[in-house]
């Protein structure tokens, strides 16, 4: 089962986050084969971390909760909250298979939070700029709760346009980069 996990940083936790970076990477190394995508989000200055995204294929909800809540940064108080949802890998690939590679262009996390009826279940026409894409689902995988996308785009407005604007209660756009050891 695939899961989308977004740890959102607690204000003022950047020093603690940096202190725990090696522990975080070592923890994620244990999930190397299960990871579909990963990477930090940043404030508009492209330097201040604001969160950490992980899309991972795990045996079930209990394993996903353990993955999210045993993470060293979460255990130490780096994060203010965690969004953990079932997810479906509509593209059928990992971020490492993205034709655009790790570098070049702006990258974004786009989160569309649903209001009821499903939206954007099919891959958008400009698939070449999508790094990861899929619906956010309820724990049992039956109810659509929104859509998550990692996308390369010239700017945040172009990234936001990946989703149908009028079908969501809210659409968040966050600066994002490929994660992992540097």
N, C-alpha and C positions, 0 to 999 in steps of 0.2 A: 504494500500500500504506500502510496506517495503522500507526503505531508509537506506543507508550507509552514515554516517557522520564522517569525520575525521578532527578535528581541529588540525592544526599544530602550535606548539608554536613559538612565535617570539623569536629570540635570546635575552637573558638577561631578560626574563620575569619570571623566576622561583620564585623570591620573591613575585611578584604579584600573580602568580598562587597559591602559598601556602597561601597567605593572603585571597584569594577568595575560598579556598577549601570548607568551610562549605556552602557558597552561591551556589557553583556549585552542591554539593550533595543535598542541599535542592531543587534546581531547578530540578535536575534529579529525585528526589523523586516524583515529580508531574507526571512523566512518567513511574513509576514503572511497571504498567501493560502492557505498550506498548513496553518496552525494550526487545530486543532479545539478545543483547550482549552489553557490555560496558567495558571500561578500558583504562588506560593510556599506552602510548608507552614511551620507554626509550632509551637513548643513550647507547653506548656499555658498559658504566660503570654500567649499570642496576640501576642507582640511579637518574640520571638527566632526568626529564621528557622532552619529545619532542612533545607530542601530546595527543589527547584524542579521542578514538573511541566510537561511539554509533551506534548501528544498532537498528532501531526503526520502529514500525508499526503505521503509522499515516493515517488520512483520505485522504491526497493528498499532492501535491507539495507545496501549500501555507502553510499548517500546518508544513511541513518539513522545509521550509525556516524559519518560525517563531521559530521552535525548535532550529535550528542551530544558528540563528543570534540574538535571545533574550537571549541566554546563558550568564550568568554573566561574565565569562572569556572573551568571545568574545566582549561583550559590553565594558569591561575595557581595552582591548588591549593586552590580553595575547597571542592571536593567530595571526600569520602572514597570514594565509589563511585557507579556509575551503573547503574540497572536499565533495560535497553533490551529491549523485547519487541514483537513484532508484536501488533497489536490490531485488533479489529473494532468499528466504530462502530455498535452495535446501535440506538441512537436515531436515527441518520441526520441529526444536526444538530450544530452547533457550540455552544460555551458561550454565544456571543452570541445564539443563538436560544432560550436557556432562558427560559421564560415568566416566571420569578421575577426576572429581571434580575440586575444586579451587586450590589445592596445588599439588606439585610434578611435576618435569620436567620443561623444558624451554618452554615458550609460545611465539608465534610470530604472528604479523600481516604480511600477505603476500599480496601485491597489485600488480597485473599484469595489466599494462596499455596497452590496445589493439591497434592494428595497422590496423584493417580492418575486416577480417573474424572472425567469432566466434571461441572460443576455450574453452575447459574445462567446458562445460555446464553440463556434467555428474559428479556425485560424484566420486572422485578418489578411487581406490581400498582399500586403508588403511583408511577407514572412521572412525575407532575407535580413531584416533588421531586428527580428525577435531572437532573443537569447534563450528565454524560457517563457512559457505561456500556458495558462490553464485555469480552470475554475476552482474557486475556493468552495469547499463542500462541508456539510455537517459531519459529525463524527461517524455516522453510519454510511456516509457517502451518497445519501439520497436527496438532500436538500441543497440547492445552489445558494451560496451566501455572498458571492462576489467573484471577482476575477483578479488574478495576479499575473503581472508580466514583467520581465526584465527585457529592456529594449535599448538599442542604440538609436539615438536621435540627435538632430542638431540642437534641440533645446527642450525644456520642460513642456511647452505647449504642444510641440509635435509628439512628444512621448505620450502626453495625456490623450491625444487624438486616436491612439490605438484602441481605446474603449469608446463605446457608444455613450456620449455624454449624458443623455437624458434618461438612462436606464439605471443610474446609481444614486444612492443617497449622498455619497461623497466619493470623490476620486482624489487620492493622494499621489503626489509625485515626489520621489526622493532621489537625490544624486546617489549613484551606486557604482561600485567597481568590482571587478572579478576578485574574489577572495582567495585565500590560501597563503602559504608561505611565500615570502618575497625572496 
